[in-house]
C-alpha cells in the first residue's frame, strides 16, 4: 500500500503546488491516506513536557493550517502534529502564485502569508480532533497581517486555544507578513511573553502544569540578536523553542529557476544552517529548554543529527512533498537503528550528545 500512496504523491506533483497540497489535505481528511501501525520501536519513545511521544517525528506547522486532517496525518505514523498557523480572523494570505517547488534542490519557497480559516472556524475542529487524537497535537499561533496590535491577537489565541491544545507555538519569525517578526527584539518579546503566560494560566486553571508554550525562531537571526532573544525566552520561562522557521537567504548553489522567488525557503538547503542554529541555541540554553528541530529533515540520518545537536523532537514538511508518506516509516526505522548502533538505550540519551565530551 505504501507504493500506491507514494505513486499518488508523485502524481500530485504534476499539479500546481498549492492545488496539490489542497488535494493531499482533502484525501487525508477523508481517510484516504496511508495508515501506519500505531506501535513504534520502544527506543523511539520519550516524555517531554509530561507528554508521551511514541516517536519524535512530527508534522510541522503550515501543512494543515486549518486543522482539517489531524487524524489522517497521525495515521501516517508520526508522533505528533502541529496545525496552523491560525490567526484570530480568517485571512486569504498573499496573492497567488505563492508556493513554488524547487525539485532540483529538494526545496520549496512559500510566501503564503498565513492564509487560514480563522479562530472561530478552527477552534471547534481542534476540539473534535483532540477528543480522539490519541497523540500530541499542538497549534501554531499568528497575528493577523492587518491587526493594529499583534499582542492582542496572540493573547486572544492563547485564551481560546490553551484549554484545547497539547502545546502552543508563538510564531514570531514568519518572513511572509508585516507582523511576522516584530517581537524579535528582547523588549517587545519579553512584554509579550509575560502577558501570554498570564493569559495561559488564567485560561487553564485546572491544568498542572499549564499548556506548554513555545516560541519559533528565525534562521536569519545573527549571533548577537540570538543570544539576546534566547536570554529573553529563558527569563520568561518558555517551555520550548522551535528551531527554526523558513529562511529568506538564498544559497548560491540553488539551481532551480524559481530560486529568485520572494518568500521563505525550506527543504534540503535549510538543513545545515538550521542544524547549526539548533546547536547554538542548545549551547545558549545549556540544554535546559527542550528544543524542536525543523529544517531539511528528509532521512533518519537527518533526524539523528538534529537530536544529537540538541533536539528532543523533530518536524518535517517539505521532504514529504518529494518522498511521499512512506518516508516516515523509513525514517523511524533508520533512526532506531542509528540509536542502537551508537549504544543509546533510548532517544532521550542521545539528545545533545554532540555537546558532551567523548
TAQUI-V143062 format. One line per field, one symbol per residue. phi: phi as a letter, one per 20 degrees, with the letter a starting at -180 (. if undefined). psi: psi as a letter, one per 20 degrees, with the letter a starting at -180 (. if undefined). burial: I if it has 16 or more other C-alpha atoms within 10 Angstrom, else O. A space follows every 10 residues. Layout:
phi = ???
psi = ???
burial = ???
This chain:
phi = .fffffffff ffffeggfff fffffffffd meefcegedd ggfefbccll cedfbeecef gofdfdlecg ffffffofea cdenfddgdg bfnffefbcc ecffdlccdc cfnlfaengf eegfffffff fcfmcfcdce dbeffdffcg ffffffffge dgfddfbcde edcfedcfef cfdeegffff fffffffffg ffecfeecff ggcdcdeefe eeffffgfff fffffemfea cecbefdefc gfefdffefe ffpeecogfe fffffffggf ffffelmedg ddecpmfcaf fffffffffp eebcccbggf fednffgfff ffffffffgf feneebfgfe fmffeefn
psi = hhhghhgghh hhiirqghgh ghgghgghij kjrqoqqipr phiiqrppkk ppohrjprpq qhgmhjlikg ghghiijrir poraqpqgqq qiarqqqjpp qmhhjlrqpq lgklprirgh hhghgggggh hjgirpprpp pqqqhjqhnh hhgggggggh hhiiqhqppo njjpjjqhjh kikiqgghgg gghgghhggg ghilhiporr pqprqpqqij prgghggggh hggghilqhr ppnaarqiqn qhjphqijhj qqapprbgii gghhhhgggg ggghikjipp qppqojojrh ggghggghij phrqqrfhhh hhirhihggg gggggghhgh hjjpirghhi pjhiiqq.
burial = OIOOIIOOIO OIIOOOIIOI IOOIIIOIIO OOIIIIOOOI OOIIIIOOOO OOIIIIIIII IIIIIIIIII IIIIIIIIII IIIIIIIIII IOIIOOOIII IIOOOIIIII IIIIIIIIIO IIIOIIIOII OOIOIIIIII IIIIIOOOOI IIIIIIIIII IIIIIIIIII IIIIIIIOII IOIIOIOOII OIIOOIIOII IOIIOOOOOI IIIIIIIIII OOOOOIIIII IIIIOIOIII IIIIIIIIOO OOOIOOOOIO IIIIIIIIII IOIIIOIIII IIOIIOIOII IIIIIIIIII OIIIIIIIII IIIIIIIIII IIIIIIIIIO IIOIIIOOIO OOOOOIIIOI IIOOOOOO
